[in-house]
Amino acid sequence: MTGSPPARHGLLGIGFGPSHLSLAALCASTRGPATRSRIHFLESRPAFRWHPDMLLDGTRMQIAFLKDLVTPQEPTSPYSFTNYLVAHNRLEQFLSLGTLHPTRLEYADYFAWAAAQLEHHVTYGTTAEGIRPVPAADGTITHLEIDHHDPANRLRTTAADHVSLAPGGRPLLPPGTTLDHAVFHSSTFLSGIRPFHERGRHRPYRLLVVGAGQSAAEIFRYLAREFPTATITLAHRGFALVPANNSALANAIYDPEAVDLFHAADAPRRRGILTELRTTNYGAVDDKDIQAIAELLYAQRVRGDARLKLSRFTELAACRTTDALAHVTLRDPLTGQSLTDRYDAAVLATGFDHREAADLLTGLEPHLVRDPDGELIVRRDYSVQTTPGFRPRVFLHGAAEHTHGPTSPVLSVLAHRAARILDTVFDPQQDKPADQPATLSDSLVGVDQ
């Protein structure tokens, strides 16, 4: 490309989901205009959206609302969930519910409300294609250039002193799976199931859900409610759905102090911790959902019905669409026996791959330091360890579970992580806003409504 040099940011974030929304909100709450003007984000979607196809009626957040975008680091911020409630005249009503866990629909609206106040920090409809180092005459890497397609699909280049990568997880799919109208991932569930609503809720569909986690259970319950004459099967690898370990002591792994402990441990101990506490986040279901599914199955047994089924010791071996139907091969891992059947739709609640930065980091690979297992070494401040002479910091969010524990891909430490990154890039004492509010009441409803 020719012409004037590309714009250069102090910190450029790729992706604008909750991680970078938190970073922008905390920066706006705790830093002055000189710092705020140096951060920017690129987002491929045309507007802010947070899991829009998983906002099922009645589903709730699994973290307390106080672990929002900013409160753990700056409780007087105008971008807190509490201020969102005040701005929408719902604070007293929410408190009367006596819960720490808002619905996902409300939390998604909170995120969108905050994003609307911070939209000047983000360019939507822009897809990052790659990152490359920019060397000085002595070979030192001074900054980075990021190639991206703008909303008009023109290739552009933006420069940055540092980059932060949080483009989100990608659907984790069995090998050879092709997604289409009959086979779709849980991340696109509501869009995928909409045509079945339109064709008629009372048709005798045959529907399959694959998975053993929270999303699989919620989708199974949704389908059972919304399609009262459909045959619905939930296939999972184990004997039974496993209750999530949401005890107070186990959930301490999501505290920032536990991240310190995890990061300081050696690789074998980290793997042991992840295995030990896997059911705090992966492959497990809230007790209330397990109980609700058990009651559904019992109630149909009382009626002499058998349209709702759990298929235990079952894994997905193959899945393809033929003649508008999903042809699914399920295998029993204990016996090795396989069975192929046809379904009107197969929903794959198979999780996400959070190693989201791999393709963006290709151009930087010679400068990245890996451990003996081939994993990137990630510093406590979430930046990748690099070779000598490489000055920029490259921060990872969801892709740092192997070094920072199970908090990496979830919302629990959003504000703490954002603070670490801001303090690394910008001196924590410089450019503090002179009018930073001192009390919560001073800052409530302090943004445009």
Steps between C-alpha positions, in 0.01 A plus 500: 500500500617854430424840644529634854617273782223298668339632816685377809322410820649437841287186539293342224253228595372240254145401585253700706323258727482520880880483550577808296176671599624470858838642401336797327261562791774481762725728296217753464435480876856526631714674239517847357444608138863453393485127579143450385589639158768233454283190518288364216333174400410320178186285491389286206130519585298805390396577858555376854336164568559246776390141432169612346405144401536366854278752679236244589210619714566457870866404479713678756858610537726270698701785652382767743404830341771683699760323284401733219713701258649732761376462859777274642755767402295820496167474687421868435516458122200617300531177294404266783200266493360692797509823303337321207211406729472859625504633143212266413305569821518135610737503799236456772313235304819303435596513868154374592570181302762407758743356244863563408446348157323700229351329199732470202261714302536787749877463522528506122296821503737641764800424279330661200412807709864543606625437146275776367671749734845388382443457127749775416771254607405232247476457124229247418477292184878467490679164479864466602701288256845489654763667716857565398802645683656833399878505555726798562838539329670300777255210464303582813123456456353835596130454422252294302288542189159340474343432161123505497204534266286805573117507477528560122728190474804711415832381636638743755796507736506633854808530720516448875758496776322201654213267403239316705330193352149403606309402184305233689491123493420300190247215502669171587377244248569132438728440198320508168192680631342753266254750645181581309123527546472150650825491697586804711709590802345622824653844435246547217217311667214752493568590136530133409180394670292794372398327173356211700285745694388653172405163353294420809574425865272196511658302218655163595862604456790274595761716670841410641712692749863395548685609814521465875538861616277785604412603145396146405271475802342840439441424133344162583260667743419773247421249225286290735295809585478658156433188292248295699462219246865468392723206585807651667818314589790629710815298427798522735815299568454419868248304704318813616514877483750612763406775750707815475733558792382845603598474865656807658836333560531357150391826339787676675700393193328795326643754747796713385714360783446151358623623163823604674529154654424322173745709298779436751453121481695278262335347193417159652335660802301735278369206299407328825304803621314526170407133517399518866273802450376427150139469617496860620464602134520214249285196433275562798146626562335704775309289750171673422525408133586138578201484734274658238608247236448211744149627571423525128608141447304377799185690401503345154548156654187559708317586176640195322682726253856461370569799280777644724811285522845507653756293310785424741846367407457659155739706291464660161693309231375665179242754392390611154191644334332300223156566353443782750550266798791462739650152465676441831720211602515450876749262659512325835861551618470198734399244237611675183157443345369774269153591381407744225161671521323794340384816677326817391774690685813425700615765748866470598552642849864396480668808643757744367864504406651800678838483329356781294818689422691235305434631149559863599837416656650324197700805395646536850590135553882544480480743792269299729640282779344158562537242776620140440140396425474760224270730694555874502655627822267770631615746767284583801388822328354282217770593248686236302868459581704608200859492381751772599460821303125456452348803674125468433279306737255247357221432751281188498160459663315173440812326372687516832329221695816288510684777691220690676250226578127463435436874537655560158195432277230614746375830644616467860810719491418741217575816697812360669646390165417833339678682785811285459518572129441874540767522769749314280444717193447832674670612820241434772559845652500710185208688353255433782180703449483793740123466531494129580194448725561403860170334581252277329224757524719758330537282189159338460336568167807688395477394135257588228175307531 
